[in-house]
Amino acid sequence: MRVRRRRGSTTSAADLEGLHAGLNHRLASAPRGKSRDEASALAEKGRGALERGEWVEAREALLAAHERLDAEEPESELREFPRGLVGYVPRGDRGVPVGPEEDSVANRLRLALRLAAVVRRDGIDTERIDERLRAAEAFYRTGDRAGAVRATDDALGWLERARPPRTASAGARGPRDRREP
């Protein structure tokens, strides 16, 4: 999220020094090009005005430089808020849609495919499930996220019904069955 900087408000020399330092930090990591050169020239103009004690002119130049860098920096696309993730760092460039490795629909589809393979390995017929998963993949490839979610949810429902629940008598041990022999 970009911080909106207000124009025209009074500012101290220390605030302008901080604004200039932040701008220099951004310029150091900005890709080379016309917008970086323009922002650098505005930063120098702002620095000169700051040294002369012309705070309003310095602020205007520094804010214009920040805005020039903002214009070239696309916003990241956020489809869902990651909940409970500490230290989550998204991959890819800002403004570019997330790739399949971070997309929630693609991850859900991938999980359903893996679960279908497990059920298939247990000897259960998965023809209808595989059909829905192929449809989900086709929906996802064409950009129909809602269709992909519906087809994946259908397949997951069939997967849940296809596999009988495990019980303690079938070999699974519940939390109360964990006794030492």
C-alpha positions, -999 to +999 in steps of 0.1 A: +000+000+000+013+034-009+015+061+017-003+092+004+019+122+010+000+155+014+012+186-004+014+220+012+016+211+049+043+226+069+074+205+075+105+207+096+140+204+083+143+170+101+111+158+083+126+169+049+159+152+057+140+120+064+120+124+032+152+129+013+169+098+029+139+077+021+140+089-015+177+081-018+170+046-005+142+041-031+165+055-058+192+030-049+169+001-056+149+016-085+155+001-120+176+022-143+156+042-167+139+075-175+117+077-144+147+070-121+167+097-139+138+122-135+133+113-099+170+116-092+170+151-108+140+161-086+158+147-055+189+169-063+166+199-067+149+191-034+183+187-017+195+220-030+163+238-018+167+221+016+203+234+019+191+269+010+164+267+036+135+268+011+114+242+028+083+245+007+102+241-026+122+212-011+091+194+000+074+199-034+105+186-053+110+156-030+073+146-031+073+150-069+103+126-070+085+101-048+054+103-071+075+098-102+089+066-087+054+055-076+041+059-111+065+033-124+060+009-096+028-012-101+006-022-072+006-059-062-025-078-068-040-091-036-068-116-040-069-130-005-054-118+028-029-144+041-042-152+076-020-166+103+011-164+083+040-149+101+068-136+080+049-142+047+069-128+018+051-130-016+071-139-046+072-120-079+070-083-088+045-059-075+015-055-098+020-088-115-007-115-107+006-143-085+019-174-102+004-209-098+027-217-069+010-190-048-025-190-062-051-203-039-072-219-066-042-236-082-030-249-048-065-263-040-066-280-074-031-295-069-042-308-035-073-324-050-051-341-077-028-355-050-057-368-029-072-384-060-039-402-066-040-415-030-075-428-034-067-443-068-037-461-052-061-477-026-080-493-056-110-470-056-125-460-090-118-423-096-131-419-131-158-393-122-133-375-099-106-374-126-132-360-150-141-332-127-104-325-120-097-323-157-126-299-161-112-278-132-078-277-149-094-266-181-113-238-163-082-227-145-062-225-178-088-204-194-090-180-165-124-191-152-115-192-115-151-197-104-155-227-126-122-241-114-133-237-078-167-253-085-152-283-103-125-288-077-151-286-049-172-312-067-141-335-070-132-330-034-168-339-023-166-371-044-132-379-030-146-376+006-175-399-002-154-424-022-130-431+007-145-448+037-138-431+071-110-447+091-119-460+124-100-475+154-112-509+144-098-504+109-063-498+121-063-460+127-057-449+162-075-419+177-061-397+204-074-419+232-060-450+216-024-440+220-015-461+249+017-479+254+015-516+248 
